[in-house]
């Protein structure tokens, strides 16, 4: 399915894409997943990559990406990787590390310049919206360029993100799609801010399944989400019990002392 090719480098000296393999793909969808609330993007990316057995075909190099060693299954990997799959006509770009604010333009421009060269005409960002505690309403919101909105509105389970700000590298990429002959949009859902939130990733992956017919299996994520929900509910009960005023032995229940 893949073959080694001459290394292709696209981008400025501040950020460049190094392509190491080539795929026979035609106008693939580019899915971008970055660190966010509940590490939702990373969970979604790993699920897609593992289930489809995607091949790493390129990586992004930049002085704005922290110098760190990433190990996956004991194997050293580039911090910012791009995976591909011929049969699914799909690319996934992901990194576990934050991109420095001053380098977001350089990195997003390099990525999308390369993506355009390999035929990408549509880019979607998967991201979490941080909320306190366990989200009770798992809606999937979308923010899109004008031409994509009618298609997204056909899905009754999607709701327009009418007003807001998408910051970070995700926002930078969406901003750069506006400057190219490329459609960009985001799928967003509320996510636990402080711990991994597989439940939020489930919502985003199911939305991708409906839009593109990918048939991504989310059963393991659902099970993980149930476990996390139970742990958080237990934590909430413990915190609540600690907040309840304590009274000394023999003190009437109506006598309380508040600080």
C-alpha positions as CSV (number, residue, x, y, z in Angstrom):
1,X,0.0,0.0,0.0
2,X,2.9,2.3,0.7
3,X,6.3,2.8,-0.6
4,X,9.4,4.7,0.4
5,X,10.0,7.8,-1.6
6,X,12.5,10.6,-1.7
7,X,12.1,12.9,1.3
8,X,9.9,15.9,0.3
9,X,10.2,19.0,2.4
10,X,7.6,21.8,2.3
11,X,7.4,24.9,4.4
12,X,9.5,27.8,5.8
13,X,12.7,27.3,7.8
14,X,10.6,27.9,10.9
15,X,8.3,25.0,10.1
16,X,8.5,22.3,7.5
17,X,6.7,19.1,6.5
18,X,9.0,16.1,5.9
19,X,7.2,13.5,3.8
20,X,8.7,10.0,4.0
21,X,6.2,7.8,2.3
22,X,3.7,8.2,-0.5
23,X,0.1,7.0,-0.8
24,X,-2.3,6.7,-3.7
25,X,-5.0,9.1,-2.4
26,X,-7.4,11.4,-4.2
27,X,-8.5,14.6,-2.4
28,X,-8.3,13.0,1.0
29,X,-10.0,14.4,4.1
30,X,-7.5,15.8,6.6
31,X,-8.5,15.3,10.3
32,X,-6.5,17.5,12.7
33,X,-6.3,16.5,16.4
34,X,-4.4,18.4,19.0
35,X,-4.0,18.7,22.8
36,X,-7.2,20.2,24.2
37,X,-9.7,19.8,27.1
38,X,-10.0,16.1,28.1
39,X,-7.2,15.3,25.5
40,X,-10.2,14.7,23.3
41,X,-8.4,15.2,20.0
42,X,-5.6,12.9,21.0
43,X,-8.0,10.1,22.0
44,X,-9.9,10.5,18.8
45,X,-6.7,10.5,16.7
46,X,-5.3,7.4,18.4
47,X,-8.6,5.5,18.0
48,X,-8.7,6.3,14.2
49,X,-5.1,5.5,13.6
50,X,-5.1,2.2,15.5
51,X,-8.4,0.9,14.1
52,X,-7.5,1.7,10.5
53,X,-3.9,0.7,11.0
54,X,-2.8,3.9,9.4
55,X,0.7,4.5,8.2
56,X,2.9,7.4,9.3
57,X,3.7,9.2,6.0
58,X,5.1,12.5,7.1
59,X,6.0,14.7,10.1
60,X,6.3,18.4,10.9
61,X,9.5,19.9,12.1
62,X,9.6,23.3,13.8
63,X,11.5,25.2,16.4
64,X,8.1,26.0,17.8
65,X,7.4,22.4,18.8
66,X,9.0,21.5,22.2
67,X,12.0,19.2,21.9
68,X,10.8,16.0,23.5
69,X,10.9,12.3,22.7
70,X,7.6,10.6,22.0
71,X,7.4,6.8,22.5
72,X,4.5,4.7,21.2
73,X,4.6,1.0,22.0
74,X,8.2,1.5,23.0
75,X,9.1,3.0,19.6
76,X,10.4,6.5,19.1
77,X,8.1,8.8,17.1
78,X,8.2,12.3,15.8
79,X,6.3,14.7,18.0
80,X,4.0,16.0,15.2
81,X,3.0,13.2,12.9
82,X,0.8,12.8,9.8
83,X,-0.8,9.4,9.1
84,X,-2.5,8.2,5.9
85,X,-4.8,5.4,4.7
86,X,-5.5,4.8,1.0
87,X,-8.7,2.8,1.4
88,X,-10.3,5.4,3.6
89,X,-8.8,8.3,1.6
90,X,-7.9,9.8,4.9
91,X,-5.1,11.8,6.6
92,X,-4.8,12.4,10.3
93,X,-2.4,15.0,11.7
94,X,-1.7,14.9,15.5
95,X,0.7,15.9,18.2
96,X,0.8,15.4,21.9
97,X,2.8,18.6,22.4
98,X,1.6,22.2,22.4
99,X,2.8,24.5,19.6
100,X,4.3,27.8,20.8
101,X,1.9,30.7,20.2
102,X,4.5,32.6,18.2
103,X,4.9,29.7,15.8
104,X,1.3,28.8,15.1
105,X,1.1,30.6,11.8
106,X,4.3,29.0,10.6
107,X,3.3,25.5,11.6
108,X,-0.3,25.7,10.3
109,X,0.8,27.3,7.0
110,X,3.4,24.6,6.5
111,X,0.9,21.8,7.2
112,X,-1.8,23.2,4.9
113,X,0.7,24.0,2.1
114,X,1.7,20.4,2.2
115,X,-1.9,19.2,2.5
116,X,-2.9,21.2,-0.6
117,X,0.0,19.6,-2.6
118,X,-1.2,16.1,-1.8
119,X,-4.7,16.9,-2.8
120,X,-6.5,17.9,0.5
121,X,-9.5,20.0,-0.2
122,X,-11.3,19.6,3.1
123,X,-9.9,19.8,6.7
124,X,-11.7,19.1,9.9
125,X,-10.5,19.9,13.5
126,X,-11.7,17.8,16.4
127,X,-11.6,19.6,19.7
128,X,-13.0,19.8,23.2
129,X,-14.7,22.7,24.9
130,X,-13.5,22.7,28.6
131,X,-16.2,22.6,31.2
132,X,-16.2,22.1,35.0
133,X,-17.1,18.6,36.2
134,X,-18.8,15.9,34.2
135,X,-20.7,17.3,31.1
136,X,-24.4,16.5,31.2
137,X,-25.1,17.7,27.7
138,X,-22.9,16.0,25.1
139,X,-23.9,18.0,22.0
140,X,-21.6,18.2,19.1
141,X,-21.2,21.7,17.8
142,X,-19.8,22.8,14.5
143,X,-18.1,25.9,13.1
144,X,-17.6,25.9,9.4
145,X,-17.0,27.9,6.3
146,X,-20.2,29.1,4.5
147,X,-20.2,26.4,1.8
148,X,-20.0,23.6,4.4
149,X,-22.8,24.7,6.6
150,X,-25.8,23.4,4.6
151,X,-24.2,19.9,4.6
152,X,-23.6,20.0,8.4
153,X,-27.1,21.3,9.1
154,X,-28.6,18.2,7.6
155,X,-27.3,16.2,10.6
156,X,-30.0,16.6,13.3
157,X,-27.4,15.7,16.0
158,X,-25.1,18.6,15.1
159,X,-25.7,22.1,16.3
160,X,-24.1,25.3,15.0
161,X,-21.5,27.0,17.3
162,X,-23.0,30.4,16.7
163,X,-20.5,32.6,18.5
164,X,-17.1,32.0,20.1
165,X,-13.4,31.7,19.7
166,X,-11.3,28.7,18.7
167,X,-7.8,29.4,19.9
168,X,-4.5,27.6,19.7
169,X,-3.1,25.6,16.7
170,X,-6.7,24.4,15.9
171,X,-7.9,28.0,15.5
172,X,-4.8,28.8,13.5
173,X,-5.4,26.0,11.0
174,X,-9.0,26.9,10.6
175,X,-8.0,30.5,9.9
176,X,-5.5,29.4,7.3
177,X,-8.1,27.3,5.4
178,X,-9.9,30.6,4.8
179,X,-6.8,31.8,2.8
180,X,-6.8,28.7,0.6
181,X,-9.0,26.9,-1.9
182,X,-9.9,24.5,0.9
183,X,-12.9,24.0,3.1
184,X,-12.3,24.0,6.9
185,X,-14.6,23.3,9.8
186,X,-14.5,22.2,13.4
187,X,-16.5,19.6,15.4
188,X,-16.5,20.5,19.1
189,X,-18.1,19.0,22.2
190,X,-18.0,19.8,25.9
191,X,-15.2,17.9,27.7
192,X,-13.9,17.4,31.2
193,X,-11.1,20.0,31.6
194,X,-8.8,18.1,34.1
195,X,-8.8,14.4,33.1
196,X,-9.0,12.4,29.8
197,X,-12.5,12.4,28.5
198,X,-13.2,9.4,26.2
199,X,-16.9,10.2,26.3
200,X,-16.3,13.4,24.5
201,X,-14.2,11.7,21.9
202,X,-17.0,9.2,21.3
203,X,-19.3,12.0,20.3
204,X,-16.9,13.5,17.8
205,X,-16.1,10.1,16.3
206,X,-19.7,9.2,15.9
207,X,-20.2,12.5,14.1
208,X,-17.4,11.6,11.7
209,X,-19.0,8.3,11.1
210,X,-22.3,9.9,10.2
211,X,-20.7,12.5,7.9
212,X,-18.2,10.2,6.1
213,X,-19.3,6.6,6.7
214,X,-16.1,5.7,8.4
215,X,-17.6,3.1,10.8
216,X,-15.2,3.8,13.6
217,X,-15.9,1.4,16.5
218,X,-16.3,3.4,19.8
219,X,-17.3,0.6,22.1
220,X,-14.0,0.6,24.1
221,X,-14.2,4.3,24.5
222,X,-17.8,4.1,25.8
223,X,-16.7,1.5,28.4
224,X,-13.8,3.8,29.4
225,X,-16.1,6.8,29.6
226,X,-18.4,4.8,32.0
227,X,-15.5,4.0,34.3
228,X,-14.4,7.6,34.4
229,X,-17.9,8.8,35.0
230,X,-18.3,6.5,38.0
231,X,-14.9,7.6,39.4
232,X,-15.9,11.3,39.0
233,X,-19.3,10.7,40.6
234,X,-17.6,9.0,43.5
235,X,-15.1,11.9,43.8
236,X,-18.0,14.4,43.8
237,X,-19.7,12.5,46.6
238,X,-16.5,12.5,48.6
239,X,-16.1,16.3,48.1
240,X,-19.7,16.9,49.0
241,X,-19.3,14.9,52.2
242,X,-16.2,16.9,53.1
243,X,-18.1,20.2,52.5
244,X,-20.9,19.2,54.9
245,X,-20.5,20.9,58.3
246,X,-19.4,18.6,61.1
247,X,-20.8,18.8,64.5
248,X,-19.3,17.7,67.8
249,X,-20.7,14.7,69.7
250,X,-23.6,15.8,71.8
251,X,-24.2,19.1,69.9
252,X,-27.7,19.5,68.7
253,X,-28.2,19.2,64.9
254,X,-29.5,22.7,64.6
255,X,-26.3,24.2,66.2
256,X,-23.8,24.8,63.4
257,X,-20.7,26.9,63.3
258,X,-19.8,28.4,59.9
259,X,-16.4,29.9,59.0
